[in-house]
Amino acid sequence: MSGLTIEQQLAEMKSVEELMLFFDISCESDFIKQHGSALIKRFSGNILIKKPIDWFDYRRCLKNAYCRIQRSLLPAGQRSACRGCTSCERR
């Protein structure tokens, strides 16, 4: 995949697992099976909003999508206020 732009590399990916590996984000396969389409949808939305320019920006878009979905699965009483990416591993 070397020599290609990030957009071209993303277009060639066949699975969510491959996407997570490309951006070096660990995740559980059960999570991907249950929430893979929501993750892709949110990731795509983050790309449209943030307009990333490099690998790190794209990774941040995916990590934010992953974290947002994980947090939404927690019961409302257990969710702590999100203090942004500086206080989280999403950055």
N, C-alpha and C positions, 0 to 999 in steps of 0.2 A: 504494500500500500504506500510505500515511500514515493515522494515526488508528486503526490496528489494533494489537492487542497483539503482542508478539513471537511468542507461540504461534500466533496467527491468521496472521501473516505466514509462519511456518514451514510451517503446514498448507497454504498456497496454493502453495508452491514445488513445481515439477514435476521438478527435476533436482538432482543433486549440484553441478553447475557453478553453478547459480543460488544454491545455499546458500553455496558458497565465495565468490561475488561479494558476496553480502549481508553477509558477515562480513569482507570485504576480506582474504581469504587467497589468496595465489597458489599455484597448483598446476599440475602437468602434466596434460594431458588423458589421456595414456596411464595415468597413475596412477589417475585417476578411473575409466577404463574397466575396469581390472583390479581395483581395490580399493574401488570406490564403495559396494557393499553392506556391506562390512566397516566402512567409514568411518561410514556411517549407523548401523549397529548399535552401534558403539562410542560414537558421539556421543549416541545415545539413552540408552545406559547411563550415560554421564557426566552427562546431564541428570537422570536418576533419582537418581543418587548425590549430586550437588552441589546440586540444587535452585536453579538460577540465578534471579536476580531482575531482571537488566538485560541489555542488549545485550552488554556487556563480559564478563559471566559466561558467556553463551551462546557468545560467540566463544572464550573460554578453553576451554570444553568441546570445541568443534570442533577447535581448534588442538591440544589434548592428544590427541585421537583421531587426528588426522592425523600428529602426531609419533610416537605410539606405533606406528602401522602402518609408518611409514617406518623407524623403528629396528629393527623386527622383520624387515625385509627385508635388513638388513646381516648379513654373516657374523659369527658369534659372536666371532671374534678382533678384529674391527674396531669393535665396539660399545664406546664409552667409558661409564663409569658415569654415569648420569643424576644430575645434581646438583640437579634440581628446576627449576621454572619461573623462578627468579630468575637462573639462569645460561643461559637459553635464550631463543630468540625466541618461544616458545610463549605467553609472558605477554601 
